[in-house]
Amino acid sequence: MSSEPNVAFVASGQIPPSAPPASEVGPIHWLRANLFDGVVNSILTVASIVAIVLLVPPLVDWIFIKGVWNAGSLSGCREVIAAAHGEGVTGACWAVINERFNQLIFGFYPSELYWRPILAFVLMLAALAPVLFSTLPRWMLWFSAAYPIAAYFLIWGGLGLEVVESGQIGGLLLSVIIGVTGIVASLPIGIVLALGRQSSMFFIKTICVVFIEFIRGVPLITLLFVASVLLNYFLPPGTSFDLILRVVIMVTLFASAYMAEVIRGGLAALDKGQYEAADALGLNYWKSTRLIILPQALKVSIPGIVNTFIGLFKDTTLVSVIGLLDPVGLLNPIRATAAWNGILWELYLFVAVLFWIFCFSMSRYSMYLEKKLKTDR
């Protein structure tokens, strides 16, 4: 007769899992992993906390607690602050934003026609939706294709609508017109330039290389001066070429050169086997590029493409140097008035917030698109 040995260290049944140590779960683990992971991170965390404690309360006090929204001038703001908090106390004078809000958004666009650019902006969101989100019906792309014509007549007038001169268009409206048009037009042009730069046809490749290197080697402000002054010398006498259109063309060409290099980087990142696989399937150049090569290259290039878009939108502020009154260009005329002479930070903070909203939205969409397409695979 045999019996199993009774060994103390041999389990006679399944051992239930133990709870993780307290230091590996919960808030303590998060703090150790994210804020105090090593000496350097701990020092940076403490320094950040000190900076927040020293800077945030005074900013909150200046912006919100002592900020004034209703006053007719900078001196009026100071009187309200002095009456409420005592002499020598400073606070933000947001009254200038309250009074000049329409001007910062629409420039000198006729106030009775504000509904037209507002409608154009709403329709722009509707036109972009099927392009940005594939879950929407594809028939909406017909509306996206027709939108530029509708937007032009809504903003500038015609076809029964009152005509608005380009000199009256300014503020955020001008930045959106230049930025969105440049973004939409520079992507396809950049794709063509990137493909042309890799072409085996010497003439096409040379043209693309010369264009890209020339545009990348010239500051945007120089191109804007060309659009503003020199371009008219190459036109027939008496020809009227709208300044905003000239600027849009130059900004688009400038962004296209940078876009071409971003996409060329995506093309270079693809494995040679992708090209060989397309050839093995019997696809010609255009089908292999459209169905296999370009979709993968664009997925890899998403961060760089969106970064170029963000830079382009912020560069629209440079048009103020040629006399176009974008939000930044409107600041000096506002500050030059007797009522608001001397005001500074409030206007720049407001413009910064406007641009941050647009740029942050593009950044978040980029992250959404990267996650959806899984560009790491």
C-alpha positions, 0 to 999 in steps of 0.5 A: 500500500502506498500513500501520497507524501504530505509535503508542506510546500506542495499546494493541494489546490489552486492558490487565489491571486493576492492583492497587488501591493498598495504602492502599485495601485491607486493614487500613490502608484500614479504619483510615483509613476508620473510625477516622482519617477526618479530624482530629475522628475521629482525636482521638475515636479516640485519646481512646477508646483512652486511655479503654479503656486506663484503664478496662477493665483495672481493671474486668476486675480488679474484676469477674473477677479479684478477684470472689468468687462464694461467700460468705455475706455482704458481710463474708465476700466482703471476707475472701476478697478480703483473704486472696487479694489482701491487705488494702485490696484491693477486688473484686466480691462476686458472692456476693449474686447467687449467693445471691439469684438465684432471688429476683431472677428469680422474686420470692417465687414458691414454689420448688417451683413454679418449673417453671411460670413457666419453662414459661410462658416457653418456651411464650411463645417458641414462641408469639411465633415464628410472629408474628416469623418468617413462615417458620414454619407459619401454623397455629402462630398458633392456639397463639399465640392460646391462649397467654395463657390457658395462661400465666395458669393456669400462673403464677397457678394454677387448673384443678387447679394450686396458686393463687399470690397476685400478692404472691408474683410479683416479680423478672424474672418480674414485669417480663416479665409486664408488659412482654410483655403491654403490648407485645403489647396496645399495638400493636393499640390504637395502630393503632386510635387512630392510624386513629381520629385520622385519621378524618373522623368528628368524634366518633371523632377527638375521643375518640382525640385527647383520649385520646392527648394526655391520656395523653402529658401525664401521667407514667407514675408518676402512672398507676401511682398511679392504678392502685394507689390511686384505681382501687379507689374507682371499683369496687363495695365488696368488689370485688377487682381484682388489682394486677398486672392494674391495672398491666398495664392502665395500662402498656398504655394509656400505651404505646398513646398513644405507639404511636399517634403513631409509627404516625400518623407512618408514615401521614403519611409515605406518598405521597398517591398510595397512597391514590389508587391504592387508590381507583382499584382500587375498594377500600373504606376497610377493604380499602385500609387493611388491604392497602395503607396499613397494611402500608406505614405499619408498615414505615416505623414499625418503628424507632419501634415497637421503640423504644417497646417497649424504652422500655416494657420498661424502664419496668416498673421504675417499678412498684417505687414502688407496692410491686410487687417487680420486680428493682429493687424487690427491691434495697433489701430485699436490701441491708437485710438484715444479711448484704448491708448496704452492697452496691450495684454488683453488684446494679445491674450484674446487673439492668442486664445482665438488661434489656440482654439483652431490649432488645438482642434487640428491637433486633437483631430490629428490624434483621433486620425492617428488612433483610427488608422493605427499609424504605428502598424 
